[in-house]
């Protein structure tokens, strides 16, 4: 049996988009993939997607505004 893929590429589920990604940031045990992190920072309050992000974040991060 060949061992194979024992890598460091542990995938975690992004809170915002729900996809499993390797790269991202963990904020208070909440994982945000790189794309969503940047998205969140660049998305304006007027953007409909912003609500989606915030709603997801608040589930685990009540203080997030
Ligand atoms: Zn994401």
PDB file of the backbone (N, CA, C, O) and the ligand in Angstrom, with CONECT records:
HET     ZN  A 101       1
ATOM      1  N   UNK A   1       0.833  -1.208   0.000  1.00  0.00           N
ATOM      2  CA  UNK A   1       0.000   0.000   0.000  1.00  0.00           C
ATOM      3  C   UNK A   1       0.859   1.245   0.000  1.00  0.00           C
ATOM      4  O   UNK A   1       1.664   1.466   0.905  1.00  0.00           O
ATOM      5  N   UNK A   2       0.687   2.004  -0.965  1.00  0.00           N
ATOM      6  CA  UNK A   2       1.444   3.245  -1.032  1.00  0.00           C
ATOM      7  C   UNK A   2       0.732   4.329  -0.249  1.00  0.00           C
ATOM      8  O   UNK A   2      -0.471   4.549  -0.390  1.00  0.00           O
ATOM      9  N   UNK A   3       1.497   4.983   0.561  1.00  0.00           N
ATOM     10  CA  UNK A   3       0.932   6.036   1.423  1.00  0.00           C
ATOM     11  C   UNK A   3       0.281   7.120   0.619  1.00  0.00           C
ATOM     12  O   UNK A   3      -0.933   7.312   0.684  1.00  0.00           O
ATOM     13  N   UNK A   4       1.067   7.817  -0.124  1.00  0.00           N
ATOM     14  CA  UNK A   4       0.480   8.792  -1.024  1.00  0.00           C
ATOM     15  C   UNK A   4       0.378  10.189  -0.463  1.00  0.00           C
ATOM     16  O   UNK A   4       1.349  10.759   0.036  1.00  0.00           O
ATOM     17  N   UNK A   5      -0.776  10.703  -0.553  1.00  0.00           N
ATOM     18  CA  UNK A   5      -0.942  12.139  -0.366  1.00  0.00           C
ATOM     19  C   UNK A   5      -1.096  12.556   1.081  1.00  0.00           C
ATOM     20  O   UNK A   5      -2.196  12.794   1.581  1.00  0.00           O
ATOM     21  N   UNK A   6       0.023  12.631   1.716  1.00  0.00           N
ATOM     22  CA  UNK A   6      -0.027  13.157   3.057  1.00  0.00           C
ATOM     23  C   UNK A   6       0.529  14.575   3.001  1.00  0.00           C
ATOM     24  O   UNK A   6       1.721  14.800   3.210  1.00  0.00           O
ATOM     25  N   UNK A   7      -0.306  15.473   2.730  1.00  0.00           N
ATOM     26  CA  UNK A   7       0.176  16.834   2.511  1.00  0.00           C
ATOM     27  C   UNK A   7      -0.209  17.774   3.625  1.00  0.00           C
ATOM     28  O   UNK A   7      -0.851  17.388   4.602  1.00  0.00           O
ATOM     29  N   UNK A   8       0.189  18.996   3.461  1.00  0.00           N
ATOM     30  CA  UNK A   8      -0.200  19.999   4.436  1.00  0.00           C
ATOM     31  C   UNK A   8      -1.427  20.753   3.960  1.00  0.00           C
ATOM     32  O   UNK A   8      -1.891  21.700   4.595  1.00  0.00           O
ATOM     33  N   UNK A   9      -1.927  20.313   2.847  1.00  0.00           N
ATOM     34  CA  UNK A   9      -3.049  21.045   2.292  1.00  0.00           C
ATOM     35  C   UNK A   9      -4.359  20.604   2.922  1.00  0.00           C
ATOM     36  O   UNK A   9      -5.196  19.954   2.296  1.00  0.00           O
ATOM     37  N   UNK A  10      -4.498  20.971   4.146  1.00  0.00           N
ATOM     38  CA  UNK A  10      -5.735  20.658   4.846  1.00  0.00           C
ATOM     39  C   UNK A  10      -6.807  21.642   4.402  1.00  0.00           C
ATOM     40  O   UNK A  10      -6.625  22.859   4.419  1.00  0.00           O
ATOM     41  N   UNK A  11      -7.895  21.077   4.016  1.00  0.00           N
ATOM     42  CA  UNK A  11      -8.958  21.952   3.552  1.00  0.00           C
ATOM     43  C   UNK A  11      -9.952  22.219   4.668  1.00  0.00           C
ATOM     44  O   UNK A  11     -10.326  21.337   5.442  1.00  0.00           O
ATOM     45  N   UNK A  12     -10.343  23.426   4.711  1.00  0.00           N
ATOM     46  CA  UNK A  12     -11.350  23.804   5.695  1.00  0.00           C
ATOM     47  C   UNK A  12     -12.524  24.445   4.986  1.00  0.00           C
ATOM     48  O   UNK A  12     -12.405  24.952   3.871  1.00  0.00           O
ATOM     49  N   UNK A  13     -13.611  24.411   5.631  1.00  0.00           N
ATOM     50  CA  UNK A  13     -14.805  24.937   4.988  1.00  0.00           C
ATOM     51  C   UNK A  13     -14.927  26.428   5.249  1.00  0.00           C
ATOM     52  O   UNK A  13     -14.925  26.891   6.390  1.00  0.00           O
ATOM     53  N   UNK A  14     -15.029  27.141   4.177  1.00  0.00           N
ATOM     54  CA  UNK A  14     -15.165  28.579   4.282  1.00  0.00           C
ATOM     55  C   UNK A  14     -16.567  28.923   4.767  1.00  0.00           C
ATOM     56  O   UNK A  14     -17.567  28.405   4.269  1.00  0.00           O
ATOM     57  N   UNK A  15     -16.607  29.782   5.719  1.00  0.00           N
ATOM     58  CA  UNK A  15     -17.899  30.136   6.294  1.00  0.00           C
ATOM     59  C   UNK A  15     -18.767  30.880   5.297  1.00  0.00           C
ATOM     60  O   UNK A  15     -19.980  30.682   5.237  1.00  0.00           O
ATOM     61  N   UNK A  16     -18.146  31.715   4.536  1.00  0.00           N
ATOM     62  CA  UNK A  16     -18.910  32.589   3.650  1.00  0.00           C
ATOM     63  C   UNK A  16     -19.423  31.873   2.408  1.00  0.00           C
ATOM     64  O   UNK A  16     -20.602  31.978   2.071  1.00  0.00           O
ATOM     65  N   UNK A  17     -18.555  31.155   1.738  1.00  0.00           N
ATOM     66  CA  UNK A  17     -18.973  30.549   0.477  1.00  0.00           C
ATOM     67  C   UNK A  17     -19.254  29.061   0.625  1.00  0.00           C
ATOM     68  O   UNK A  17     -19.830  28.446  -0.272  1.00  0.00           O
ATOM     69  N   UNK A  18     -18.853  28.483   1.741  1.00  0.00           N
ATOM     70  CA  UNK A  18     -19.168  27.086   1.988  1.00  0.00           C
ATOM     71  C   UNK A  18     -18.303  26.099   1.231  1.00  0.00           C
ATOM     72  O   UNK A  18     -18.565  24.897   1.238  1.00  0.00           O
ATOM     73  N   UNK A  19     -17.271  26.612   0.578  1.00  0.00           N
ATOM     74  CA  UNK A  19     -16.395  25.721  -0.175  1.00  0.00           C
ATOM     75  C   UNK A  19     -15.198  25.335   0.670  1.00  0.00           C
ATOM     76  O   UNK A  19     -14.821  26.022   1.618  1.00  0.00           O
ATOM     77  N   UNK A  20     -14.625  24.226   0.295  1.00  0.00           N
ATOM     78  CA  UNK A  20     -13.452  23.773   1.023  1.00  0.00           C
ATOM     79  C   UNK A  20     -12.200  24.313   0.360  1.00  0.00           C
ATOM     80  O   UNK A  20     -11.930  24.070  -0.816  1.00  0.00           O
ATOM     81  N   UNK A  21     -11.462  25.037   1.140  1.00  0.00           N
ATOM     82  CA  UNK A  21     -10.274  25.681   0.585  1.00  0.00           C
ATOM     83  C   UNK A  21      -9.084  25.451   1.497  1.00  0.00           C
ATOM     84  O   UNK A  21      -9.211  25.204   2.697  1.00  0.00           O
ATOM     85  N   UNK A  22      -7.934  25.544   0.873  1.00  0.00           N
ATOM     86  CA  UNK A  22      -6.702  25.378   1.634  1.00  0.00           C
ATOM     87  C   UNK A  22      -6.254  26.715   2.199  1.00  0.00           C
ATOM     88  O   UNK A  22      -5.882  26.830   3.367  1.00  0.00           O
ATOM     89  N   UNK A  23      -6.299  27.698   1.356  1.00  0.00           N
ATOM     90  CA  UNK A  23      -5.803  28.997   1.776  1.00  0.00           C
ATOM     91  C   UNK A  23      -6.906  29.871   2.338  1.00  0.00           C
ATOM     92  O   UNK A  23      -8.024  29.928   1.826  1.00  0.00           O
ATOM     93  N   UNK A  24      -6.547  30.537   3.394  1.00  0.00           N
ATOM     94  CA  UNK A  24      -7.531  31.424   3.976  1.00  0.00           C
ATOM     95  C   UNK A  24      -7.061  31.906   5.326  1.00  0.00           C
ATOM     96  O   UNK A  24      -5.904  31.732   5.708  1.00  0.00           O
ATOM     97  N   UNK A  25      -7.956  32.494   6.014  1.00  0.00           N
ATOM     98  CA  UNK A  25      -7.628  33.050   7.315  1.00  0.00           C
ATOM     99  C   UNK A  25      -8.605  32.528   8.343  1.00  0.00           C
ATOM    100  O   UNK A  25      -9.793  32.350   8.072  1.00  0.00           O
ATOM    101  N   UNK A  26      -8.083  32.289   9.521  1.00  0.00           N
ATOM    102  CA  UNK A  26      -8.966  31.882  10.598  1.00  0.00           C
ATOM    103  C   UNK A  26      -9.137  33.050  11.557  1.00  0.00           C
ATOM    104  O   UNK A  26      -8.184  33.532  12.169  1.00  0.00           O
ATOM    105  N   UNK A  27     -10.349  33.471  11.660  1.00  0.00           N
ATOM    106  CA  UNK A  27     -10.646  34.550  12.580  1.00  0.00           C
ATOM    107  C   UNK A  27     -11.609  34.027  13.628  1.00  0.00           C
ATOM    108  O   UNK A  27     -12.751  33.675  13.332  1.00  0.00           O
ATOM    109  N   UNK A  28     -11.132  33.984  14.838  1.00  0.00           N
ATOM    110  CA  UNK A  28     -11.980  33.457  15.914  1.00  0.00           C
ATOM    111  C   UNK A  28     -12.586  32.104  15.562  1.00  0.00           C
ATOM    112  O   UNK A  28     -13.787  31.883  15.718  1.00  0.00           O
ATOM    113  N   UNK A  29     -11.753  31.230  15.098  1.00  0.00           N
ATOM    114  CA  UNK A  29     -12.166  29.870  14.750  1.00  0.00           C
ATOM    115  C   UNK A  29     -13.056  29.838  13.521  1.00  0.00           C
ATOM    116  O   UNK A  29     -13.562  28.783  13.138  1.00  0.00           O
ATOM    117  N   UNK A  30     -13.239  30.958  12.923  1.00  0.00           N
ATOM    118  CA  UNK A  30     -14.010  30.989  11.687  1.00  0.00           C
ATOM    119  C   UNK A  30     -13.046  31.033  10.526  1.00  0.00           C
ATOM    120  O   UNK A  30     -12.131  31.855  10.477  1.00  0.00           O
ATOM    121  N   UNK A  31     -13.271  30.137   9.602  1.00  0.00           N
ATOM    122  CA  UNK A  31     -12.380  30.109   8.452  1.00  0.00           C
ATOM    123  C   UNK A  31     -12.981  30.849   7.273  1.00  0.00           C
ATOM    124  O   UNK A  31     -14.114  30.607   6.856  1.00  0.00           O
ATOM    125  N   UNK A  32     -12.193  31.736   6.771  1.00  0.00           N
ATOM    126  CA  UNK A  32     -12.591  32.444   5.557  1.00  0.00           C
ATOM    127  C   UNK A  32     -11.542  32.164   4.497  1.00  0.00           C
ATOM    128  O   UNK A  32     -10.350  32.348   4.739  1.00  0.00           O
ATOM    129  N   UNK A  33     -11.966  31.731   3.349  1.00  0.00           N
ATOM    130  CA  UNK A  33     -10.998  31.483   2.294  1.00  0.00           C
ATOM    131  C   UNK A  33     -10.452  32.820   1.794  1.00  0.00           C
ATOM    132  O   UNK A  33     -11.014  33.887   2.040  1.00  0.00           O
ATOM    133  N   UNK A  34      -9.368  32.715   1.105  1.00  0.00           N
ATOM    134  CA  UNK A  34      -8.684  33.923   0.679  1.00  0.00           C
ATOM    135  C   UNK A  34      -9.582  34.816  -0.172  1.00  0.00           C
ATOM    136  O   UNK A  34      -9.603  36.039  -0.036  1.00  0.00           O
ATOM    137  N   UNK A  35     -10.307  34.162  -1.037  1.00  0.00           N
ATOM    138  CA  UNK A  35     -11.172  34.920  -1.934  1.00  0.00           C
ATOM    139  C   UNK A  35     -12.238  35.684  -1.159  1.00  0.00           C
ATOM    140  O   UNK A  35     -12.497  36.856  -1.429  1.00  0.00           O
ATOM    141  N   UNK A  36     -12.837  35.021  -0.218  1.00  0.00           N
ATOM    142  CA  UNK A  36     -13.911  35.662   0.537  1.00  0.00           C
ATOM    143  C   UNK A  36     -13.363  36.731   1.467  1.00  0.00           C
ATOM    144  O   UNK A  36     -14.009  37.749   1.715  1.00  0.00           O
ATOM    145  N   UNK A  37     -12.197  36.491   1.965  1.00  0.00           N
ATOM    146  CA  UNK A  37     -11.590  37.482   2.837  1.00  0.00           C
ATOM    147  C   UNK A  37     -11.398  38.795   2.081  1.00  0.00           C
ATOM    148  O   UNK A  37     -11.743  39.873   2.565  1.00  0.00           O
ATOM    149  N   UNK A  38     -10.847  38.670   0.904  1.00  0.00           N
ATOM    150  CA  UNK A  38     -10.627  39.865   0.098  1.00  0.00           C
ATOM    151  C   UNK A  38     -11.951  40.474  -0.335  1.00  0.00           C
ATOM    152  O   UNK A  38     -12.124  41.690  -0.414  1.00  0.00           O
ATOM    153  N   UNK A  39     -12.847  39.587  -0.604  1.00  0.00           N
ATOM    154  CA  UNK A  39     -14.164  40.026  -1.034  1.00  0.00           C
ATOM    155  C   UNK A  39     -14.829  40.840   0.070  1.00  0.00           C
ATOM    156  O   UNK A  39     -15.419  41.894  -0.164  1.00  0.00           O
ATOM    157  N   UNK A  40     -14.712  40.319   1.249  1.00  0.00           N
ATOM    158  CA  UNK A  40     -15.339  40.979   2.382  1.00  0.00           C
ATOM    159  C   UNK A  40     -14.749  42.359   2.605  1.00  0.00           C
ATOM    160  O   UNK A  40     -15.448  43.312   2.949  1.00  0.00           O
ATOM    161  N   UNK A  41     -13.454  42.438   2.401  1.00  0.00           N
ATOM    162  CA  UNK A  41     -12.783  43.709   2.633  1.00  0.00           C
ATOM    163  C   UNK A  41     -13.090  44.726   1.544  1.00  0.00           C
ATOM    164  O   UNK A  41     -13.070  45.935   1.771  1.00  0.00           O
ATOM    165  N   UNK A  42     -13.370  44.216   0.382  1.00  0.00           N
ATOM    166  CA  UNK A  42     -13.580  45.136  -0.737  1.00  0.00           C
ATOM    167  C   UNK A  42     -15.053  45.338  -1.077  1.00  0.00           C
ATOM    168  O   UNK A  42     -15.424  46.232  -1.838  1.00  0.00           O
ATOM    169  N   UNK A  43     -15.873  44.482  -0.490  1.00  0.00           N
ATOM    170  CA  UNK A  43     -17.297  44.610  -0.784  1.00  0.00           C
ATOM    171  C   UNK A  43     -17.897  45.764   0.005  1.00  0.00           C
ATOM    172  O   UNK A  43     -17.686  45.898   1.211  1.00  0.00           O
ATOM    173  N   UNK A  44     -18.618  46.556  -0.675  1.00  0.00           N
ATOM    174  CA  UNK A  44     -19.243  47.692  -0.023  1.00  0.00           C
ATOM    175  C   UNK A  44     -20.519  47.282   0.682  1.00  0.00           C
ATOM    176  O   UNK A  44     -21.091  46.226   0.411  1.00  0.00           O
ATOM    177  N   UNK A  45     -20.942  48.118   1.573  1.00  0.00           N
ATOM    178  CA  UNK A  45     -22.156  47.817   2.324  1.00  0.00           C
ATOM    179  C   UNK A  45     -23.365  47.762   1.397  1.00  0.00           C
ATOM    180  O   UNK A  45     -24.354  47.087   1.682  1.00  0.00           O
ATOM    181  N   UNK A  46     -23.270  48.466   0.309  1.00  0.00           N
ATOM    182  CA  UNK A  46     -24.388  48.511  -0.624  1.00  0.00           C
ATOM    183  C   UNK A  46     -24.462  47.287  -1.529  1.00  0.00           C
ATOM    184  O   UNK A  46     -25.441  47.067  -2.242  1.00  0.00           O
ATOM    185  N   UNK A  47     -23.407  46.512  -1.476  1.00  0.00           N
ATOM    186  CA  UNK A  47     -23.398  45.317  -2.295  1.00  0.00           C
ATOM    187  C   UNK A  47     -24.272  44.238  -1.658  1.00  0.00           C
ATOM    188  O   UNK A  47     -24.120  43.944  -0.472  1.00  0.00           O
ATOM    189  N   UNK A  48     -25.169  43.656  -2.414  1.00  0.00           N
ATOM    190  CA  UNK A  48     -26.062  42.617  -1.889  1.00  0.00           C
ATOM    191  C   UNK A  48     -25.301  41.459  -1.263  1.00  0.00           C
ATOM    192  O   UNK A  48     -25.770  40.835  -0.311  1.00  0.00           O
ATOM    193  N   UNK A  49     -24.151  41.184  -1.794  1.00  0.00           N
ATOM    194  CA  UNK A  49     -23.390  40.060  -1.265  1.00  0.00           C
ATOM    195  C   UNK A  49     -22.879  40.322   0.139  1.00  0.00           C
ATOM    196  O   UNK A  49     -22.588  39.400   0.901  1.00  0.00           O
ATOM    197  N   UNK A  50     -22.781  41.553   0.447  1.00  0.00           N
ATOM    198  CA  UNK A  50     -22.278  41.907   1.772  1.00  0.00           C
ATOM    199  C   UNK A  50     -23.189  41.350   2.851  1.00  0.00           C
ATOM    200  O   UNK A  50     -22.721  40.835   3.866  1.00  0.00           O
ATOM    201  N   UNK A  51     -24.466  41.454   2.631  1.00  0.00           N
ATOM    202  CA  UNK A  51     -25.422  40.922   3.600  1.00  0.00           C
ATOM    203  C   UNK A  51     -25.243  39.423   3.793  1.00  0.00           C
ATOM    204  O   UNK A  51     -25.360  38.887   4.895  1.00  0.00           O
ATOM    205  N   UNK A  52     -24.959  38.784   2.693  1.00  0.00           N
ATOM    206  CA  UNK A  52     -24.771  37.339   2.740  1.00  0.00           C
ATOM    207  C   UNK A  52     -23.565  36.994   3.613  1.00  0.00           C
ATOM    208  O   UNK A  52     -23.618  36.081   4.437  1.00  0.00           O
ATOM    209  N   UNK A  53     -22.525  37.708   3.423  1.00  0.00           N
ATOM    210  CA  UNK A  53     -21.324  37.482   4.225  1.00  0.00           C
ATOM    211  C   UNK A  53     -21.582  37.735   5.695  1.00  0.00           C
ATOM    212  O   UNK A  53     -21.253  36.925   6.562  1.00  0.00           O
ATOM    213  N   UNK A  54     -22.166  38.857   5.939  1.00  0.00           N
ATOM    214  CA  UNK A  54     -22.397  39.251   7.324  1.00  0.00           C
ATOM    215  C   UNK A  54     -23.326  38.275   8.030  1.00  0.00           C
ATOM    216  O   UNK A  54     -23.118  37.929   9.193  1.00  0.00           O
ATOM    217  N   UNK A  55     -24.345  37.842   7.317  1.00  0.00           N
ATOM    218  CA  UNK A  55     -25.285  36.896   7.907  1.00  0.00           C
ATOM    219  C   UNK A  55     -24.564  35.612   8.313  1.00  0.00           C
ATOM    220  O   UNK A  55     -24.812  35.052   9.381  1.00  0.00           O
ATOM    221  N   UNK A  56     -23.682  35.169   7.451  1.00  0.00           N
ATOM    222  CA  UNK A  56     -22.941  33.956   7.750  1.00  0.00           C
ATOM    223  C   UNK A  56     -21.989  34.153   8.906  1.00  0.00           C
ATOM    224  O   UNK A  56     -21.853  33.286   9.769  1.00  0.00           O
ATOM    225  N   UNK A  57     -21.344  35.274   8.920  1.00  0.00           N
ATOM    226  CA  UNK A  57     -20.382  35.547   9.977  1.00  0.00           C
ATOM    227  C   UNK A  57     -21.049  35.671  11.334  1.00  0.00           C
ATOM    228  O   UNK A  57     -20.504  35.245  12.352  1.00  0.00           O
ATOM    229  N   UNK A  58     -22.197  36.239  11.334  1.00  0.00           N
ATOM    230  CA  UNK A  58     -22.867  36.477  12.618  1.00  0.00           C
ATOM    231  C   UNK A  58     -23.298  35.201  13.306  1.00  0.00           C
ATOM    232  O   UNK A  58     -23.496  35.170  14.520  1.00  0.00           O
ATOM    233  N   UNK A  59     -23.437  34.169  12.534  1.00  0.00           N
ATOM    234  CA  UNK A  59     -23.840  32.897  13.142  1.00  0.00           C
ATOM    235  C   UNK A  59     -22.807  32.428  14.154  1.00  0.00           C
ATOM    236  O   UNK A  59     -23.133  31.846  15.189  1.00  0.00           O
ATOM    237  N   UNK A  60     -21.575  32.696  13.825  1.00  0.00           N
ATOM    238  CA  UNK A  60     -20.511  32.221  14.716  1.00  0.00           C
ATOM    239  C   UNK A  60     -19.762  33.392  15.346  1.00  0.00           C
ATOM    240  O   UNK A  60     -18.893  33.208  16.198  1.00  0.00           O
ATOM    241  N   UNK A  61     -20.101  34.543  14.928  1.00  0.00           N
ATOM    242  CA  UNK A  61     -19.365  35.709  15.375  1.00  0.00           C
ATOM    243  C   UNK A  61     -20.347  36.859  15.626  1.00  0.00           C
ATOM    244  O   UNK A  61     -20.415  37.820  14.860  1.00  0.00           O
ATOM    245  N   UNK A  62     -21.081  36.737  16.686  1.00  0.00           N
ATOM    246  CA  UNK A  62     -22.176  37.656  16.984  1.00  0.00           C
ATOM    247  C   UNK A  62     -21.742  39.109  17.040  1.00  0.00           C
ATOM    248  O   UNK A  62     -22.530  40.017  16.775  1.00  0.00           O
ATOM    249  N   UNK A  63     -20.497  39.316  17.384  1.00  0.00           N
ATOM    250  CA  UNK A  63     -20.059  40.711  17.519  1.00  0.00           C
ATOM    251  C   UNK A  63     -19.758  41.369  16.182  1.00  0.00           C
ATOM    252  O   UNK A  63     -19.583  42.584  16.090  1.00  0.00           O
ATOM    253  N   UNK A  64     -19.702  40.546  15.158  1.00  0.00           N
ATOM    254  CA  UNK A  64     -19.356  41.114  13.865  1.00  0.00           C
ATOM    255  C   UNK A  64     -20.447  42.054  13.366  1.00  0.00           C
ATOM    256  O   UNK A  64     -21.641  41.758  13.409  1.00  0.00           O
ATOM    257  N   UNK A  65     -19.979  43.184  12.896  1.00  0.00           N
ATOM    258  CA  UNK A  65     -20.957  44.153  12.389  1.00  0.00           C
ATOM    259  C   UNK A  65     -20.620  44.494  10.952  1.00  0.00           C
ATOM    260  O   UNK A  65     -21.317  45.294  10.328  1.00  0.00           O
TER     261      UNK A  65
HETATM  262 ZN    ZN A 101     -14.986  31.519   0.768  1.00  0.00          ZN
END
